[in-house]
Amino acid sequence: MGQLNLQSVRHSIRQQVGNKIKISANRGRHKFETAHGIIKETYPNIFVVELEDESGKDQNKTVSFSYQDVITRDVRMMLVEN
């Protein structure tokens, strides 16, 4: 069952490449950081998200997450309407 779940998460994220998302990442001790970004690329074990800079002063930050983070709910994503 774990492999099937991993495959479905990979497939689902691969279909959303280029779409805007709201992402919340668990930073420990029940603290979540929330940001908006765009899924840029997917790889066999990770996917890359370019986070939007709220102030517009700096370049956008690129972060990567594993599919396992999504399965364990350390990372939560939601599509954002344009």
N, C-alpha and C positions, 0 to 999 in steps of 0.2 A: 504494500500500500504506500509506503514512503516514496518509492521510486515513481510511482504513478502520480503522486501529489507533486513531486519535484518537476516532473515533465510538464504537468499542467501549468504550474507557476511559470516555468521558462517560456512556454508557448504563449501564455497570456501576456507576459511582459514584452516578449518579442513583437507581439501585435501592436503594442502601444508606443513603439519607438517613434519619436518626434512629437508626441502628445504632451501637453502640459499636465503636471500632477501636483498634488499637495502631498508632501512626504513628512512623516513623523518618525524620528529615529530614537530608540531607547538609549539614553546615555548613562544608565545606571541609577540605582536608588530611586526608582519610580519617576525619573526626570526624562521628559521627551522634548526634543528640539523639533520644531516644525518649520518647514520652508516650502517654497514653491520652486519648481524646476521643470526641466524637460528631459525625458529619457533619450539619451544620445546613442548609445550602443549597447549591444548584448554580446556576451561571450559565453563559453560553456559553463563557467562557474560563477560569473559575476555579471552585473549590469552597471552602466555608468549613467549618472544623472548630473546635468549641469544646473546648478542652483542659481536662481535669479537674485541679483543684489538689490535689496530694497532701496538703498540710497542712490544707486546709479553712479557712485564715485569709483568703485573698484570693478575689476573684471569679475565676471561670473566665476564661481568656484565649482570645480568638478570633483565629485565624490563617487565612490563605488560601493556597491552592496552585493552581498551574496544572495542567491535565491533562498538559501537556508534561513537567512535573516527574515525573509518574508514569511516563510513557513512557521517559524517560531514566534512571529509577531514582534520581533525586535525592530522591524521596519514595517510601517503601515503606509499604504499609498491609496490615494483617491484621485480619480480623474477630475480635472478642472475644466469647466466649460469656457470656451474662448470668448 
